[in-house]
Amino acid sequence: VVIGVMNGKGGVGKTTLSIVIAGQVAIQKRRAVILDCDDRQNAMRWWQMCAKSGRRPEHLDVRSAADPRETGRALAKADAEAEFVICDLEGR
């Protein structure tokens, strides 16, 4: 399942919603990947903070996909590895 979280406006909670959806999937012990397709990389920053605190959720991974030339490849790889892929897309 691929879920795109998008809105034309920035600052409306797309990253927060992506993290919450992926977290709920992971709680159910189902594999989820967040693809951070936003140049700001806020989901990746959250993931790095989780690592520093030693509290990375099991069954969840966050990957950078900010380079539009690589997004398709990153999506295909994540889709092959996880039950749910949540794409955190950028606002304009």
Secondary structure, 3 states (H helix, E strand, C coil): CEEEECCCCCCCCHHHHHHHHHHHHHHCCCCEEEEECCCCCHHHHHHHHHHHHCCCCCCEEEEECCCHHHHHHHHHHHHHHCCEEEEECCCC
